[in-house]
Amino acid sequence: MMIIRNDLKMGKGKIAAQCCHACLEAYEKAFIKEPKWVEEWKEQGQAKIVVKVESKKELLEWFEKLKKLFPCSLIKDAGRTQIAAGEPTCVGVGPAPENELNKFTNELKLL
């Protein structure tokens, strides 16, 4: 799952790039911490869900909450294009069991 900041009004390509960064970094962490989750995710089709939040504060709150339970990544922009350097843009979560993740993230809206 990727959680993207909607308030930044990033272009589609920028959103895709930030989600890719988040997905890869979270995957690397999950591969080390929870390899069984990664294998199950691969066997089940490697689902990727993108949801949105409306502020930096909200993104950081979700990251702090979820990193205690699942492999997570917080992506901060490099500042080369649309966003200031160091600005948090996206959180990657998992792979993780969908039923467990949904217990915490069901209230988030799809992008």
Buried (B, 14 or more C-beta within 10 A) or exposed (E): BBBBBBBBEBEEEBBEBBBBBBBEBBBBBBBEEBEEBBEBBEEEEEEBBBBBBEEBEBBBEBBEEBBEEBBBBBBBBEEEEBBEEEBBBBBBBBBBBBEEBEEBBEEBEEB
